[in-house]
Amino acid sequence: MGHEHHGHDHNHVHTNNKKILLISFIIIAVFMIVEVIGGYITNSLALLSDAGHMLSDAISLFIALMAFKFGERVANKNKTYGYKRFEILAALINGVLLIAISIYIFYEAISRFIDPPEVASTGMLIISTIGLLVNIFIAWLMFKGSDTKDNLNMRGAFIHVLGDLLGSVGAIVAALIMIAFGWKLADPIASVIVALLIIRSGYGVTKSALNVLMEGTPSNIDVHEISETIKSHPDIIEVHDLHIWSITSDLTALSCHAVVDKDKTVEECDSIIEEINHKLIHKSIHHATIQLETPDHQHDSSLLCCMEQTEHVH
């Protein structure tokens, strides 16, 4: 019953993620066109740059949406875990894209520090204010209706939108300073501040995605705590060859060998594994493979597997 409830919740969140990504993609794509037209009419390089940022947002949201669609494809003999890793690849692309955008903003800012261009400040203020409202709405939609906390793919898309929101704030502040004081350097200074925030977020998403692709232990999992959870069963005396990794950001897998105190019947082994699996679900382990063995058949006593010890010499 608990497994069915978890599956229902996961599917519901997954559907919400896709729906919100699609709505966000449409809104951002439409506003990007508005910014391009506005930037051309006002001759504002800042607005055209922001339109480029919006284009990267639209691309990243589209990639994230396609990742969810590909991730729905069922497992087969060539892809035994299905296509769920597409979500992590999308998060990695988004993270790298965020870093690339930041580097481009730094590059543009340098040329503006050297030779500040003329900017149509009033037009820039009006369009960037509309952009801020659009981004606040999309960020609120994502935060309230999708899984931006645990799903790495959604978090990458959400951070893109937050980066654009900060870009709009920076453009508004810069436009106000230029209108009030005629200080052209306000534009590149605001761009640099926003770029620093974006690159920090991009680094975080990229690092998390690489950890999943390297099959690292998820940051919310304590290996020794999981080991103690398994050993808390009265029939288990030792745990070794323990591996914990993420299939995707919201699906964690485990495999291990567990030593039982004496020979057990098949029914007793099934009961032990079922009880341990029930405990592990409450520790955010969704897919566990546990091999039971007696002390006589125990091959290794170390908690973590040393791969070279398992190689066969011919």
C-alpha positions, 0 to 999 in steps of 0.5 A: 500500500505504501509503495502504491502511495509513493508511486502515485505521489511521484507520478503526480509531481512528475506531471506537475513538473511537465505542465509548469515547464510547458507554461513557463516555456511559452510565457518566456518565449513570447516575452523574449520576442517582445524584448528583441523588438523592444531592444531593436526599437530603443537601440538598447544593447542591455535589452538585447542581451537580456533577450539573449538570456531569455533565449537561453532560459527558453532553451533550458526549459525546453531541454528540461521538458524533453528530459521529462518526456524521454524519462517516461520511456519504459526500461528495456534490455538495453536501458534496464533503468529506462531513460531517467538519466536524461533528467540529469543530463538536462540538469548538467547542460543547464548548469554549464549553460548558466556558467557560459552565460555568466562568462559572456556577461563578464566579457560584455561588461568589460567592453562596456566599462571601457566604452559605455554605450548610449542606452535608451534608459526609459524604454529599458526601464519599462521593458525590464519592469515587465520582464521582472513581473513575468519572471516573478510569476514564473518563479512563483509558479515553479516554486509552488507547483513543481518539485524544485527542491528534490528534482535536479532537472526542475531545480536547474530550470528554476535557477535559470528563471531566478537568474533572469529575475535578478537580471531584470532587477539589475536592469531596473536599478541600472536604468533608474541610476542612468535616468537620475544621474546619467551614470552609464557604468551602472549598466555593466556593474549591475550585469557583473553582480548578476553574473556572479550570482548566476555562476554560483548557482550554475556551479551548484547545479553542475556539481550535483549533476556530475555527482549523480553521473559519477554515481556518488552518494546523494548528499542527503544520504548518510552511508553509516546511518543506512548501514546501521538501519540495515543492521538494526534488524535482529537477524543481521550481524554485518553489512558490507559491499554497500553501494548507494547511488542516484538513478536520477535526482528523486530515485535512489538505489542501494545494493549490499551484502548482509550477513545473517546469524545462521542459515534461513529458509527462503520464507525467512529471507524474504521476510527479512528483506521485506522488513529492511526494504520498508525501513529503507523507504523511510530513509529515501532509498527507493530501490534496494537489492540486498544479498543475504549470506551466512558468516561461512559464506561471507567474502569481505568484511569491509563496509565499502567494496574495494573493486580490486579485491573482487577481480579474478586472477587467471 
